[in-house]
Amino acid sequence: MNAAEKLALLHRYEPILRFTRGESFYPCAVETYVAECGLYVQVPRRPVERLVTEGKLTLAHLGEGRDRGPQAIYFLKFIDPLNLAEMARYRLQRGIEDLRERARRFSVGRARLARVGYSSRILDAIYSLTLLLRGRVPGDTAAAAALTYARMQRTQECYTYYGRVVQEAGWTILQYWFFYPYNNWRSGFHGVNDHEADWEMVNVYLAADRSGGLAPRWVSCASHDFSGDDLRRRWDDAELEKVDGHPLIYVGAGSHASYFMAGEYLTEIELPFMAPLVRVQELLQRFIAPPSPGPTESAEAEPSAVLNLLRIPFVEYARGDGAALGPGQEKAWQPVLIDPPPAWVERYRGLWGLFVHDLVAGEDAPSGPMYNRDGSVRRAWADPLGWAGLDKVLPPGRVAPALRDEIRASAEAYRRMARQIVTKRRALQRLGLRLSAIEPRSFLSKEREALRKEARVRSRELAQLQTGLTRQRDTGEALRALALRVRQGELGSPRAHLGRTHRPMPPLPRSVSLLADAWSSISISFMLLGLAVLILAHASFWALWLVALVVALGLVEAGLRRQFRGYIGTLAMGLAIVTTLILLGRFYAQVIAAVAIAAAVYLMWDNIRELAS
């Protein structure tokens, strides 16, 4: 396939991106971005060194080989923060624009903290405070980036994707890479992080149809909180919207993550130091409420419905009420083919923006489409099938022949196991005859015990074979049933592969008023202020007073949410559990004695009843 054919194929299925009102950054050409950047290198225990000054950097520079050692970190720097005068002028200008064009202004809507409990709010407070200690991108840098990007667009307006065509295992994969000059999720949309540069990607998977041409089968895209099978949707899935054969993707405001449905998504961020506790909680959840045996549409776990108590909730706004890019939209794509990869893709393993020494890497810029931040190759680039969980899925044209082979192999395995069962049963029966013959002869006790042991071993082997034969028969029936459905053209449920789905958050219940919404944002501050008062006042038993404060804050929230009765029930249950634990700790010897007496009485009664029957 030559370059023109690849570009034509990419153009045929290029996605449509819909953004949220208030979005400031859109996919652009990397040349114009790089022209605004300088190239730097950071070697451990040495000051940052500038290799190429701003305004002189080109893609050719990125493709040059450099080696400052394995620990050297190369990075770009896009802009400098605004000074106070520039920032004030920018804020004034944005305020005037918002007043003039209210329809284009972003509004946050109902607060995310109203959807979660106190544990998640406390973790959210901890995360916010860590920003004071971690390396991060200054907030006014987002304003400077917006001004610089607007100037770039005025000079040469363009909306670019970088396309790649991969042919692997019967699939033809169309990769659409989008480069954003800035990620302002934190400063613009109350999200997790800000960082210079952002690479995002959408894949369309094609396979041969009956006429020999290529037809779309799956679409996948990168998204927070999801991986593997959950990243993709089948082409005939109703959740995958299409316009004239082009998949429709909703882009998260500021973060630029991708979603298949318009709405607001609750995503959960795990703090690194909480990871061991998260693993323990997940194990307990699986023990208490194990997953259902098979994936069904009704059993899909929604991330917005079941929140992890040890992760921090943030909202992704992918409303789709802003600009739209792509075929038939207000702005069209300008594709650039990176297949084979040019030197700036293949040889530059550094960051595409500022390196701020963030301890959790959330505010450090990402690497390019081919590499992770640590310089290793991205799985999405090297293994696009496995990245979306398609490495175990055959292209439709190969399913029928593969099924025939599997059915033949299953039938042969069934016959082989049946022959083994006949042979082993005969051997076991002969052993049983020998055992029956020597049973009455006491002087052959050693031989008798050896035969009994051998008989037990052979019986277990025979039982395992019988179980395997039954399962092999059921597998063969399932394969034949699947072959019949394939011949009839049935594809099965388009959602059978999903463990979790990208579903927008449902509206807040009516019981959550605007006052309760506001209370969710300030309740943790009240708790911290109360703790400070207790400590400064040298209150006796301050821990108990703090518990009382938390209970009182909970009462306020329950009243605002009209859940007072349920809260009192939960509080009573908690107090009962705590009281029980205290009593057990205080009178543990008496409790053990009482349990022993009760067990003795029960066993005596049960054994006497057995004798009398």
C-alpha positions in Angstrom: 0.0 0.0 0.0 1.6 3.3 -1.1 1.3 6.7 0.6 -1.6 7.9 -1.5 -3.6 4.7 -0.8 -2.9 5.1 2.9 -4.0 8.7 3.0 -7.2 7.8 1.0 -8.0 5.1 3.5 -7.4 7.4 6.5 -9.6 10.1 4.9 -12.4 7.6 4.3 -12.8 6.8 8.1 -11.3 9.9 9.8 -13.1 10.6 13.0 -15.2 13.6 13.9 -14.2 15.3 17.2 -16.7 17.3 19.2 -15.5 19.5 22.0 -17.0 21.2 25.0 -17.8 24.9 25.2 -14.8 26.8 26.6 -12.1 24.6 25.0 -9.1 26.7 24.2 -6.8 24.1 22.4 -7.4 22.0 19.3 -5.3 19.5 17.4 -2.6 21.5 15.5 0.5 20.9 13.4 3.6 20.1 15.4 5.8 22.3 13.1 4.1 25.5 14.3 4.3 24.3 18.0 7.9 23.3 17.8 8.8 26.7 16.2 7.6 28.4 19.4 9.6 26.0 21.6 13.2 25.7 22.9 14.9 22.3 23.4 16.4 21.6 26.8 18.1 18.7 28.6 18.2 17.8 32.3 21.0 15.6 33.6 20.8 14.5 37.2 22.7 16.8 39.7 23.4 19.3 37.0 21.6 22.5 35.9 19.2 22.5 33.0 21.0 23.1 29.7 19.3 24.8 26.7 20.3 23.1 23.5 18.3 25.1 21.0 16.8 28.5 21.7 13.1 29.4 21.2 12.3 30.4 17.7 15.1 28.4 16.1 13.9 24.8 16.9 12.7 22.7 14.0 11.5 19.0 13.6 14.9 18.3 12.0 16.5 19.2 15.4 14.3 16.7 17.2 15.4 14.0 14.7 19.0 14.4 15.5 20.7 11.8 17.6 21.8 13.0 21.1 23.2 11.0 24.0 23.8 12.6 27.4 23.5 9.3 29.2 20.6 7.1 30.1 19.3 9.4 32.8 19.2 12.5 30.7 15.7 13.9 30.1 15.2 16.0 27.0 12.2 18.3 26.9 10.7 21.3 25.1 9.5 24.5 26.6 6.5 26.1 24.9 5.9 29.4 26.8 6.8 31.4 29.8 4.1 32.5 32.4 2.5 35.9 32.0 3.5 38.7 34.3 0.9 40.4 36.6 0.1 43.1 34.0 -0.3 40.6 31.2 -2.4 38.3 33.4 -4.7 41.1 34.4 -5.1 42.2 30.8 -5.8 38.6 29.7 -8.5 38.1 32.5 -10.2 41.4 31.6 -10.3 40.5 27.9 -11.7 37.0 28.7 -14.3 38.5 30.9 -15.5 40.9 28.2 -15.6 38.0 25.7 -17.6 35.9 28.1 -20.1 38.7 28.5 -20.4 39.2 24.7 -20.7 35.5 23.9 -22.4 33.8 26.9 -23.4 30.9 24.6 -19.7 29.9 24.2 -18.8 30.2 27.9 -18.1 27.1 29.9 -20.1 26.5 33.1 -19.1 23.8 35.6 -22.7 22.7 36.5 -23.2 20.7 39.7 -20.2 20.0 41.8 -18.4 16.7 41.7 -18.0 16.5 45.5 -21.8 16.3 46.0 -21.6 12.8 44.4 -19.1 11.3 46.9 -18.7 10.8 50.6 -16.3 12.3 53.1 -13.5 9.8 52.5 -13.2 10.9 48.9 -13.4 14.5 49.8 -10.6 14.2 52.3 -8.4 12.6 49.7 -9.3 15.3 47.3 -8.2 17.9 49.9 -4.9 16.0 50.3 -4.4 15.9 46.6 -5.0 19.7 46.3 -2.5 20.3 49.1 0.2 18.1 47.4 0.2 20.6 44.5 1.9 23.0 46.9 4.8 20.5 47.4 5.0 18.9 43.9 6.5 20.2 40.7 3.6 21.7 38.7 2.9 23.9 35.8 2.1 27.5 37.0 -1.6 28.4 36.5 -0.8 31.5 34.6 1.1 29.4 32.0 -2.3 28.2 30.7 -3.2 31.8 29.9 0.1 32.4 28.1 -0.4 29.1 26.1 -3.9 30.2 25.1 -2.6 33.5 23.8 0.3 31.9 22.0 -2.0 29.3 20.4 -4.5 31.9 19.3 -1.7 33.9 17.7 -0.5 30.7 15.9 -4.0 30.1 14.6 -4.3 33.6 13.4 -1.1 33.2 11.5 -2.1 29.9 9.9 -5.3 28.2 11.1 -5.0 24.4 10.8 -6.5 21.3 12.4 -4.2 18.4 11.9 -4.1 14.7 12.6 -1.1 12.4 12.1 -2.1 9.2 10.4 -0.6 5.7 10.3 -1.8 2.5 8.7 -0.8 -0.8 10.4 -1.5 -4.2 8.9 -1.3 -7.1 11.4 -2.9 -10.5 11.8 -5.5 -9.9 9.1 -6.5 -6.5 10.5 -5.8 -3.1 8.9 -5.5 -0.5 11.7 -5.9 3.2 11.0 -4.3 5.3 13.7 -5.2 9.0 14.1 -2.8 10.9 16.4 -3.9 14.3 17.6 -1.4 16.8 19.0 -2.7 19.6 21.4 -0.3 22.3 22.4 -1.6 22.4 26.0 -3.6 20.4 28.5 -5.4 22.9 30.9 -7.7 20.4 32.6 -6.8 21.7 36.1 -6.7 25.5 35.5 -9.6 25.5 33.0 -12.0 22.8 34.1 -11.2 21.9 37.7 -9.5 18.7 36.8 -6.4 16.8 37.8 -3.4 18.4 36.0 -2.0 21.0 33.6 0.9 20.3 31.3 2.4 21.5 28.1 1.6 19.3 25.0 -0.9 16.5 24.8 -1.0 13.5 22.4 -4.3 11.6 22.0 -5.3 8.9 19.5 -8.2 7.2 17.9 -8.0 3.8 16.1 -10.3 2.4 13.4 -9.9 -1.4 12.8 -10.8 -2.7 9.3 -11.1 -6.2 8.0 -11.8 -7.8 4.7 -15.5 -8.2 3.8 -17.1 -10.8 1.4 -16.3 -8.7 -1.6 -12.6 -8.6 -0.7 -12.6 -4.9 0.3 -12.0 -3.5 3.7 -14.8 -2.7 6.1 -14.8 -1.1 9.5 -15.3 -3.4 12.5 -14.1 -1.6 15.6 -13.2 1.8 17.0 -11.0 2.4 20.0 -9.7 5.5 21.7 -7.6 6.5 24.7 -9.5 7.4 27.9 -8.8 7.8 31.6 -9.6 4.9 33.9 -10.0 2.3 31.1 -7.8 -0.2 29.3 -7.9 -3.2 27.0 -11.4 -4.4 25.9 -13.1 -1.4 27.5 -11.4 1.0 25.1 -13.2 -0.3 22.0 -16.7 -0.4 20.5 -17.9 -2.5 17.7 -18.9 -0.7 14.5 -22.6 -1.8 14.9 -22.8 -0.8 18.5 -25.5 1.8 19.0 -23.3 3.7 21.5 -20.8 4.4 18.7 -22.3 7.3 16.8 -21.4 7.8 13.2 -22.0 10.6 10.7 -21.8 9.5 7.0 -19.6 6.6 8.0 -17.2 8.6 10.2 -17.1 7.7 14.0 -18.1 10.5 16.4 -15.8 11.1 19.4 -16.5 13.4 22.3 -13.4 15.1 23.7 -12.9 15.9 27.4 -12.6 19.6 28.1 -8.9 20.5 28.8 -7.8 16.8 29.3 -8.7 15.8 25.6 -9.5 12.3 26.7 -12.0 10.5 24.3 -15.5 9.2 24.9 -18.2 7.6 22.8 -21.2 9.4 24.3 -21.8 13.1 25.2 -22.0 13.9 28.9 -20.0 14.4 32.1 -17.9 11.5 33.3 -16.7 10.9 36.8 -13.1 9.6 36.7 -11.1 8.4 39.7 -7.4 9.3 40.3 -5.3 7.1 42.6 -2.7 8.7 44.8 0.6 6.7 44.5 1.1 6.3 48.3 -2.5 5.0 48.6 -1.9 2.1 46.1 -1.3 -0.6 48.7 -4.6 0.3 50.5 -6.4 0.4 47.1 -5.2 -3.2 46.4 -6.5 -4.4 49.8 -9.8 -2.7 49.2 -10.2 -4.3 45.8 -9.4 -7.8 47.3 -12.0 -7.2 50.0 -14.6 -6.1 47.4 -14.0 -9.2 45.3 -14.4 -11.4 48.4 -17.5 -9.7 49.7 -19.2 -9.2 46.3 -17.4 -11.4 43.7 -18.0 -10.5 40.0 -20.7 -12.3 38.0 -19.5 -15.4 36.1 -20.0 -14.0 32.7 -20.0 -10.5 31.0 -23.6 -9.4 30.4 -25.0 -6.0 29.6 -26.9 -5.8 32.8 -23.9 -6.7 34.9 -21.6 -4.0 33.5 -20.1 -2.0 36.4 -20.4 1.7 35.9 -17.6 3.8 37.2 -20.1 6.5 38.1 -22.2 4.2 40.1 -19.6 2.5 42.3 -16.8 4.8 43.5 -13.6 3.6 45.0 -13.4 5.1 48.5 -9.6 5.4 48.2 -9.5 7.3 44.9 -10.2 11.0 44.2 -13.1 11.8 41.9 -12.8 14.4 39.1 -15.2 15.3 36.4 -14.5 15.0 32.6 -16.7 17.4 30.7 -17.3 15.8 27.3 -20.5 17.6 26.5 -20.0 18.0 22.7 -21.7 21.4 22.8 -18.6 23.3 21.4 -16.6 23.2 18.2 -16.6 20.2 15.9 -13.7 19.1 13.7 -13.8 16.6 10.8 -15.7 15.7 7.6 -18.8 17.8 7.1 -18.1 20.0 10.2 -17.2 23.6 10.6 -13.5 22.8 10.3 -11.9 20.0 8.1 -8.8 17.9 8.9 -5.4 18.4 7.3 -3.9 14.9 7.5 -0.2 14.2 7.7 1.1 10.7 7.1 3.7 9.4 9.6 4.0 5.9 8.0 6.9 5.1 7.9 7.7 7.2 11.0 9.8 10.3 10.3 12.9 11.0 12.3 11.1 13.4 14.7 8.8 10.5 15.7 11.3 7.7 15.7 14.4 9.3 17.2 13.1 11.9 19.7 12.3 10.1 23.0 12.1 13.3 25.1 9.1 15.2 26.4 7.0 17.5 24.1 6.7 20.2 26.7 8.0 21.4 30.1 9.6 19.0 32.6 8.6 20.2 36.1 9.9 17.3 38.2 6.4 16.3 39.3 6.7 13.4 41.7 3.7 11.6 40.2 4.5 12.8 36.6 0.9 14.2 36.2 2.1 17.7 35.3 5.2 16.7 33.2 4.6 16.9 29.5 4.1 13.6 27.6 6.4 12.1 25.1 5.6 11.7 21.4 3.2 9.2 19.7 5.8 6.5 19.7 7.2 6.6 23.3 6.2 6.8 26.9 7.7 9.3 29.3 10.5 6.9 30.3 11.6 6.4 26.7 10.0 2.9 26.2 7.8 2.3 23.2 4.1 2.9 23.7 1.9 -0.2 23.5 -0.6 1.8 21.5 2.1 2.3 18.8 3.8 -1.1 18.9 0.8 -3.3 19.5 -2.4 -1.5 18.6 -4.3 -4.8 18.6 -3.3 -5.9 22.1 -3.7 -2.3 23.4 -7.4 -2.5 22.7 -7.8 -6.2 23.6 -8.2 -7.3 19.9 -5.2 -9.6 19.9 -7.6 -12.4 20.8 -10.2 -11.5 18.2 -10.1 -13.0 14.7 -11.1 -10.9 11.7 -14.6 -11.9 10.5 -13.3 -13.6 7.3 -11.1 -15.9 9.3 -13.7 -17.0 11.9 -15.4 -19.8 9.8 -12.2 -21.6 8.8 -10.8 -21.3 12.3 -14.1 -22.7 13.8 -13.9 -25.7 11.5 -10.4 -26.4 12.6 -11.4 -26.1 16.3 -14.4 -28.3 15.9 -12.3 -31.0 14.3 -9.7 -30.7 17.0 -12.4 -30.8 19.7 -13.9 -34.0 18.2 -10.5 -35.7 18.0 -9.8 -34.7 21.6 -13.2 -36.1 22.7 -12.5 -39.4 20.9 -9.0 -39.6 22.4 -10.3 -39.0 25.9 -13.0 -41.6 25.4 -10.5 -44.2 24.4 -8.3 -43.4 27.4 -11.4 -43.8 29.7 -12.1 -47.3 28.3 -8.5 -48.3 28.7 -8.2 -47.0 32.3 -11.6 -48.4 33.4 -10.6 -51.9 32.2 -7.3 -51.6 34.1 -9.1 -50.4 37.2 -11.6 -53.3 37.0 -8.7 -55.8 36.7 -7.1 -54.3 39.7 -10.4 -54.6 41.6 -10.5 -58.3 40.7 -7.0 -58.8 42.2 -8.0 -56.8 45.3 -11.1 -59.0 45.8 -9.0 -62.1 45.4 -6.5 -61.2 48.2 -9.0 -59.5 50.5 -9.7 -62.5 52.8 -6.0 -63.5 53.1 -4.6 -61.7 56.1 -1.0 -62.7 55.3 -1.2 -60.5 52.1 -2.0 -57.3 54.0 0.9 -55.4 52.5 -0.1 -56.3 49.0 -3.7 -55.5 49.8 -2.8 -52.0 51.1 -0.7 -51.3 48.0 -3.5 -52.3 45.7 -6.0 -50.2 47.6 -3.7 -47.2 47.3 -3.2 -47.8 43.6 -7.0 -48.2 43.1 -7.6 -44.8 44.8 -5.1 -43.1 42.5 -6.5 -44.7 39.4 -10.1 -43.9 40.5 -9.2 -40.2 40.8 -7.5 -40.2 37.4 -10.6 -41.8 35.9 -12.9 -39.3 37.5 -10.8 -36.4 36.2 -11.0 -37.9 32.7 -14.7 -38.3 33.0 -15.0 -34.6 34.0 -12.7 -33.6 31.2 -14.8 -35.7 28.7 -18.0 -33.9 29.8 -16.4 -30.5 29.4 -14.9 -31.4 26.0 -18.4 -32.5 24.9 -19.9 -29.2 26.1 -17.1 -27.3 24.4 -17.7 -29.1 21.1 -21.4 -28.3 21.3 -20.6 -24.6 22.0 -18.2 -24.5 19.0 -20.9 -26.0 16.7 -23.5 -23.6 17.9 -21.2 -20.7 17.3 -20.4 -22.0 13.8 -24.2 -22.1 13.1 -24.6 -18.5 14.2 -21.7 -17.4 12.1 -23.2 -19.1 9.0 -26.5 -17.3 9.7 -24.6 -14.0 9.9 -25.2 -13.4 13.7 -22.4 -11.4 15.3 -23.6 -11.7 18.9 -23.9 -8.8 21.3 -21.6 -5.9 20.5 -21.1 -5.3 24.2 -20.3 -8.8 25.4 -16.5 -7.9 25.6 -17.1 -5.0 28.0 -16.2 -5.1 31.7 -16.9 -1.4 32.3 -18.5 1.1 30.0 -17.9 4.8 29.5 -21.3 6.1 30.7 -22.0 9.7 31.6 -23.0 10.5 35.2 -26.7 10.4 35.8 -28.3 13.7 37.1 -28.0 14.3 40.8 -31.0 13.2 42.8 -33.6 15.8 43.6 -32.7 15.3 47.3 -29.3 17.0 46.6 -30.2 20.7 46.6 -28.0 23.5 45.5 -27.4 24.1 49.2 -26.2 20.5 49.7 -24.1 21.0 46.6 -22.4 24.0 48.1 -22.0 22.2 51.5 -20.1 19.4 49.8 -17.5 21.9 48.7 -16.9 23.5 52.1 -17.5 20.6 54.6 -13.9 19.4 54.6 -12.7 22.9 55.3 -15.1 23.1 58.3 -13.7 19.8 59.5 -10.1 21.0 59.3 -11.0 24.3 61.0 -12.7 22.3 63.8 -9.6 20.2 64.3 -7.4 23.3 64.5 -9.7 24.8 67.1 -9.6 21.6 69.2 -5.8 21.5 69.1 -5.3 25.2 69.9 -7.8 25.1 72.7 -6.0 22.1 74.3 -9.3 20.3 74.5 -9.3 17.2 76.6 -10.1 14.0 74.7 -9.8 16.0 71.4 -10.1 12.8 69.4 -13.5 12.1 70.8 -14.5 15.7 70.1 -13.3 15.3 66.5 -15.5 12.2 66.1 -18.4 14.3 67.5 -17.6 17.0 65.0 -17.6 14.6 62.1 -21.0 13.1 63.2 -22.4 16.6 63.5 -21.2 17.5 60.0 -22.7 14.3 58.7 -26.1 15.3 60.3 -26.0 18.6 58.5 -25.3 16.9 55.2 -28.0 14.2 55.8 -30.5 17.0 56.5 -29.6 18.9 53.4 -29.9 15.7 51.3 -33.1 14.6 53.0 -31.5 11.4 54.1 -31.8 12.0 57.9 -33.5 8.8 58.7 -31.0 6.7 56.7 -28.1 8.5 58.3 -29.5 7.9 61.8 -29.8 4.2 61.0 -26.3 4.0 59.7 -25.0 5.9 62.7 -26.8 3.6 65.1 -25.4 0.5 63.3 -21.9 2.0 63.5 -22.2 2.7 67.2 -23.5 -0.8 67.8 -20.5 -2.3 66.0 -18.1 -0.1 68.0 -19.8 -0.9 71.3 -19.7 -4.6 70.5 -16.0 -4.4 69.8 -15.3 -2.6 73.0 -17.3 -5.1 75.0 -15.5 -8.0 73.3 -12.1 -6.4 74.2 -13.1 -5.7 77.8 -14.7 -9.1 78.5 -13.0 -11.4 76.0 -12.3 -14.2 78.6 -16.0 -14.3 79.6 -17.1 -14.3 76.0 -14.8 -17.2 75.1 -16.1 -19.1 78.1 -19.7 -18.5 77.1 -19.0 -19.6 73.6 -17.3 -22.8 74.9 -20.3 -23.6 77.2 -22.8 -23.0 74.4 -20.9 -25.3 72.0 -20.6 -28.0 74.7 -24.4 -27.9 75.4 -25.2 -28.0 71.6 -22.9 -30.9 70.9 -24.2 -32.9 73.9 -27.8 -32.4 72.8 -27.1 -33.2 69.1 -25.2 -36.5 70.0 -27.9 -37.6 72.5 -30.6 -37.0 69.9 -28.6 -39.1 67.4 -28.5 -42.0 70.0 -32.2 -41.8 70.7 -33.2 -41.9 67.0 
